[in-house]
Amino acid sequence: MKTFKSTCVIVCILAFCSLALSAEFGAYRLLSLSESEKLILVSKVPGKAKFLLDASSAKITVDGNPAEYKSLKSFSLIQLKMEHRKLIKTGIDLDGVAIEIRISSSEKSR
């Protein structure tokens, strides 16, 4: 019985950790870009929640084709898959990491 309880505790802890670090995918408004550190500031659509994210390793596609980070400047609405976690990059507190950024050119451009 004791091993069952400890197993349940471990499973609950792992489930909580996976929820805390889960990836979230949705529509975001691109507010600002940092070209040197590859950081992006985005806000959830609709809403006002803002997130500062590390986009240095994000997979970026425009209309399904691979694109470079600097091509993000042309767009204001993006589809973003991100992982929420607090981290520090070059002394800046970040809200998470951008995993994938999708852009459709039919969306409204800047």
C-alpha positions as CSV (number, residue, x, y, z in Angstrom):
1,M,0.0,0.0,0.0
2,K,2.9,2.3,0.8
3,T,4.4,1.9,-2.7
4,F,1.0,2.6,-4.3
5,K,0.8,6.0,-2.4
6,S,4.4,6.9,-3.4
7,T,3.7,6.0,-7.0
8,C,0.6,8.2,-7.0
9,V,2.5,11.1,-5.6
10,I,5.2,10.7,-8.2
11,V,2.6,10.5,-11.0
12,C,0.8,13.7,-9.7
13,I,4.1,15.6,-9.5
14,L,5.0,14.6,-13.1
15,A,1.5,15.6,-14.3
16,F,1.8,19.0,-12.6
17,C,5.2,19.6,-14.1
18,S,4.0,18.7,-17.6
19,L,1.1,21.0,-17.3
20,A,3.3,23.9,-16.1
21,L,5.7,23.5,-19.0
22,S,3.0,22.7,-21.6
23,A,3.2,24.2,-25.1
24,E,0.4,26.6,-26.0
25,F,-0.6,27.4,-29.6
26,G,-2.7,30.3,-30.7
27,A,-3.1,33.7,-32.4
28,Y,-0.9,36.5,-31.1
29,R,-0.2,40.1,-32.1
30,L,3.5,40.7,-32.7
31,L,4.4,43.9,-30.9
32,S,8.2,44.2,-31.0
33,L,11.3,42.3,-32.3
34,S,14.9,42.4,-31.0
35,E,17.2,41.4,-33.9
36,S,20.4,41.0,-31.8
37,E,19.0,38.6,-29.2
38,K,16.1,37.2,-31.2
39,L,13.5,38.2,-28.6
40,I,9.8,38.9,-29.4
41,L,7.1,40.7,-27.5
42,V,3.7,39.4,-28.3
43,S,0.1,39.8,-26.9
44,K,-2.6,37.2,-27.0
45,V,-5.5,37.9,-29.4
46,P,-8.0,38.9,-28.0
47,G,-6.7,40.2,-24.8
48,K,-3.9,42.3,-23.3
49,A,-1.7,39.6,-21.8
50,K,1.9,40.3,-23.0
51,F,4.7,37.8,-23.2
52,L,8.4,38.3,-23.9
53,L,9.8,35.2,-25.6
54,D,13.0,33.8,-26.8
55,A,12.6,33.1,-30.5
56,S,16.2,32.1,-31.3
57,S,15.4,28.5,-31.9
58,A,11.8,28.8,-33.2
59,K,10.7,27.1,-36.4
60,I,9.4,30.0,-38.6
61,T,7.2,29.4,-41.7
62,V,5.5,31.8,-44.0
63,D,2.7,30.2,-46.0
64,G,4.2,26.8,-45.2
65,N,7.7,27.7,-46.4
66,P,10.7,28.1,-44.1
67,A,11.5,31.7,-43.4
68,E,14.2,33.7,-41.5
69,Y,13.7,35.6,-38.3
70,K,14.0,39.0,-39.9
71,S,11.0,38.3,-42.2
72,L,8.8,38.6,-39.0
73,K,9.1,42.4,-39.3
74,S,6.5,42.5,-42.1
75,F,3.7,40.9,-40.1
76,S,1.6,41.9,-37.1
77,L,-0.5,38.8,-36.6
78,I,1.2,35.4,-36.1
79,Q,0.2,31.9,-35.1
80,L,2.5,31.0,-32.2
81,K,3.3,27.8,-30.4
82,M,5.1,28.7,-27.1
83,E,6.3,27.0,-24.0
84,H,5.6,29.0,-20.8
85,R,8.5,29.0,-18.4
86,K,10.4,31.7,-16.6
87,L,14.0,32.1,-17.7
88,I,16.7,34.7,-18.0
89,K,18.6,35.5,-21.2
90,T,21.4,38.0,-21.1
91,G,20.0,39.5,-17.9
92,I,16.4,39.8,-19.2
93,D,13.6,38.0,-17.6
94,L,11.6,36.1,-20.2
95,D,8.1,34.5,-20.0
96,G,8.9,31.6,-22.2
97,V,10.2,30.2,-25.4
98,A,8.7,30.4,-28.9
99,I,8.7,26.9,-30.4
100,E,7.0,27.5,-33.7
101,I,5.9,30.6,-35.5
102,R,3.5,30.3,-38.5
103,I,2.5,33.2,-40.7
104,S,-0.1,33.3,-43.4
105,S,0.5,36.2,-45.9
106,S,-3.3,36.4,-46.3
107,E,-3.4,37.7,-42.7
108,K,-3.2,41.4,-42.2
109,S,0.3,42.7,-42.6
110,R,1.8,45.8,-40.9
